[in-house]
Amino acid sequence: MNKYTGLENLKKYSNKKIRVTTKNQNVFTGVYSIYTPAGDNDPEIESISLETPERYYDINTPNIIKIEILD
């Protein structure tokens, strides 16, 4: 398992199963699918989307403290 911190170069997570930990210690696991820049989001905060079998999660990037690649 590789660990990455920070949000530089999000392309390396594309279509990979990842675990995201947020500032309030929520943990989300799924396949990284979409990056949304601030200008395309409401409110204007950049975010990433994780796809799970149950649903999509949209996570604002300022709330992310750690991203781990699981596969």
C-alpha positions in Angstrom: 0.0 0.0 0.0 1.4 3.4 -1.0 0.7 6.5 1.1 0.4 10.0 -0.4 -0.2 13.2 1.5 -1.2 16.4 -0.2 -3.2 17.0 -3.3 -0.6 17.8 -5.9 -0.9 15.9 -9.1 -4.2 14.2 -8.6 -3.9 12.4 -11.9 -1.9 9.6 -10.2 -5.2 8.6 -8.4 -7.3 8.4 -11.5 -9.3 5.1 -11.6 -7.5 3.7 -8.5 -9.1 2.5 -5.3 -8.2 5.0 -2.7 -8.8 5.8 1.0 -9.4 9.4 1.9 -9.2 10.8 5.4 -10.7 14.2 6.2 -9.9 16.8 8.8 -12.9 15.6 10.9 -11.5 12.0 10.8 -14.1 10.6 8.3 -12.7 7.9 6.1 -14.0 7.2 2.6 -12.9 4.3 0.4 -13.7 4.0 -3.3 -12.5 4.6 -6.8 -11.3 8.1 -7.6 -13.4 9.2 -10.5 -13.7 13.0 -10.9 -11.8 16.2 -10.0 -14.0 19.3 -10.0 -12.2 22.7 -10.1 -13.4 25.5 -7.8 -14.9 27.5 -10.7 -17.1 24.5 -11.7 -18.4 23.8 -8.2 -21.0 25.4 -5.9 -19.8 26.6 -3.5 -16.6 27.5 -5.4 -14.3 24.9 -3.6 -12.4 22.2 -5.6 -13.5 18.7 -4.9 -12.9 15.1 -5.8 -15.5 12.3 -6.3 -15.2 8.7 -5.1 -17.3 6.0 -6.6 -18.5 3.1 -4.4 -20.9 0.3 -5.2 -23.5 2.2 -3.1 -23.0 5.8 -4.1 -20.7 8.7 -5.1 -19.0 10.8 -2.5 -18.0 14.4 -3.3 -15.2 15.5 -0.9 -14.0 19.1 -0.8 -10.2 19.1 -1.2 -9.5 21.6 1.6 -11.0 19.0 4.0 -8.6 16.2 2.9 -5.6 15.4 5.1 -4.5 12.1 3.5 -5.0 10.0 0.4 -3.8 6.4 0.3 -3.8 4.2 -2.9 -5.1 0.8 -2.0 -4.4 -1.1 -5.3 
